[in-house]
Amino acid sequence: MAGRRGWGGSPPNSDEEASCRIVAAAVDLIGRTGSEISIADVAESLGVIRQTVYRYFPSADALMQAAAIASVDGFLDRLTKQVSGIEDPVEAMTEGVVFTLSDVRRTPHLGILLSSTYSNVHPEGMTSEAAQTFGMTMIKRFDVDWERYGYDDASLHELVEYILRTMQSFFVSPGNPPRSDDELRQYLRRWMGAAIIAQPRADGLRGG
């Protein structure tokens, strides 16, 4: 394996292990600093040169995405509990978005996933594989029969992109003054809800 010198005297045995250790180091640094970190920061923490990290992650954004995805399991567990038993897609998604926007400031990794990673400088990050993976994992925690409401894999991915863009806009610019949770629920039910139920249902109907 190339690029494995350093590593605190214990080089990884495979590319997979090296990648996992790099991500783990990034997760730890983000958790301790509460902010974005650089390739140089991660390399230094592992005792390797920057080129070693770049071998596995071509950019800081790619590493930040991987770290965010790897560190949000606790958030997803809390989200699952919050939306448990809600079978209506509009209600489930409304609660999911409100909960995410409320919880995001306690989860720095998630905040980075929803803001810096998807900055105007790198708009392609919004539709990245990492972002879609997070979004799909999130909505599949819901007790919603997506197929019944007309959603196949392709349309679920489109819905995920739409929801990620919606959450990003509120995270970056919550409003002045920001809406309360109840006000946000009302807003999302009216406007986001209309988009969700626009998908033709499996029984040929529209709406919930």
N, C-alpha and C positions, 0 to 999 in steps of 0.2 A: 504493500500500500504506500502510495506517495503522500507526502505532505503530512506525516504523522509524528514528526519530531516535536519534542516539547511535551505537551500534554501532562505536565506535572510528573514526568518520568514514567508514565503508564500509557503508552500509545494505544489507540483503539485497534481492534483486530479486524475491522471491516469498515467499508464506507458507511454502512448503515449505522454502526456504532459511533463513528466519527460525527455523522450528521446529528444523531440524537444527543451527543454530548455538547455539540455546539448550540443546539436549540435549548438544552437544559441550562447552559451557561447564560444564554440570552434571557430566558425566563427569570432566572435568579436575579440578574442585573436589573431588569425592568421592575421586578417586585420590590427591590431595595431602593431604587431611585424614583420610581413612579413616573418615569419619562422614557422617551426614545433613547436608544443606545446605538453606538456605531460599531462597524465591523472591527475597528481598532480596539474598542472597549472589550469586545468578546474575545478577540485574539489574545489580548493582554491577560485576561482572566484565565485563559487556558494555557498560557505559556507558549503560544505558537505565533507565527507571523501572519499578517493579514492575508497573504496569498493562500494560506492553508484554508482559512474560512471561505475565501472567495471560490475555492475549488468546489465547495458544496453549496454555496449560496451566492449567486452572481451579483447581488446587490443588497444593500441594507434593508430595503423594502421587503425583499423576498425573505430575509431572515426574520424581520419583524412580524410578517404574516405568519410564518411557521411558529414563532414563539407565542403569538397570540392564540392561534388555534390550539396549541399544546397546553395552554394554561387556563382555558375557560371551562374545564370540566365542572368545577365547583359552581360556576355561574349557571351552566346548563342544568345542573341538578336543582338549583333553586328555582330556575324558570319552570322546570317540569312540575315542581310542586305547586307553583303559582297558577298554572293553567290546567292542572289536573281536573278532569271531569267536564271541561268545556268542549263540547262537540261542535258548536257552531263556528265556522271558520272566521267570521268577522269578529265575534267576541273573543275567540282564542288569539287571533292576531293582534287585536286591540290591546288585550291584556299583556301579550308578549312584548309589544313595542313599548308600552308604558313602563312595564317592569324593567326592560333593558335600559331605557333612558334614565330610570331612577337608580338602577344598580351600577351603571357604568362608571360612576365616579369612585366607587369602592373597589373597582376592578381595573387597575391601570392598563393591564394587557388588553382588555376589551375596549377601553377608551382609545387606545392606539389603533386597534383594528378598525374602529368606526371613524376615526378622524385622520390622523397623520398618514396612515397607509393609503387612504383614499383621498389624497390631497389633489388640488387642482393641477399640481405639478405632475402628478402621476395618475391621471384619471382612469387609465387602463386597469389599475388595481381594483376598481369597483367590481369588475367582472372576472377577476382572477380566479384560478382554481381554488386557491385558499379561501377567498371570500365566499365562493359558492359552497364550498364544503362546510364552512361555518353556518351559513344560512340554511342549507338543507338539513344539517344536524339539528338546528334550532327548531324548524317547523315540524320535523318528524318526531319531535318530543311531544307534540300536541295530540290530544285525543280526538283528532278530526279525521273523518273518512274522506281523504282528499279525492279519491277516485269517485266517490258518490257525487261530489260537487264538480265533477268534470275535469279534474286535474290529472294529466299524465306526467311523465318525467320531464318532458320538455316545457310544459306550461308551469310546472312547479319551479323549475329553474328561472323562468321569467318572473314568476311571483317573488322568488327570493331576491332577484336583482332589484325589483321595484321596492321591496321592503327595506333592503339595505340602503338604497338611495334615500328613502324616506327617513330612516333612522339617522343617517348621516346628516341630513339637513337640519334636523332638530338638535342633534348633538353639537354641531358647529354653530348654529344660530338658534337658540331656544326661544328667542323673542324677548321683547322689552315692554312690560314685564313678562317673564315666562308663564305659560299656562300652568294652572294647577293640574294635578293628576286627573281630577274629574273633568276639567275643561278639555284636557288633551284627549281623554276617552271619547267625549262627545264629538270633538273635531275628527278624530280618526274614524269613528263609526260612520260619520256622514260621508267623508271624502275617500278615505282608504277603503272603507267597507264597500262603497259603490264599485270600486275597481275589482275587489276580490270576488264579489258575486256576479260580476259581468261575465265570468266564464260559464258557458252553457253546462248545465248539470247533466249527469248521466241519464236522468229520466226525461231529458228534453226541456226542462223548465229552467228559468233563471231565478236567481235570488235564493234566500235561505229558506 
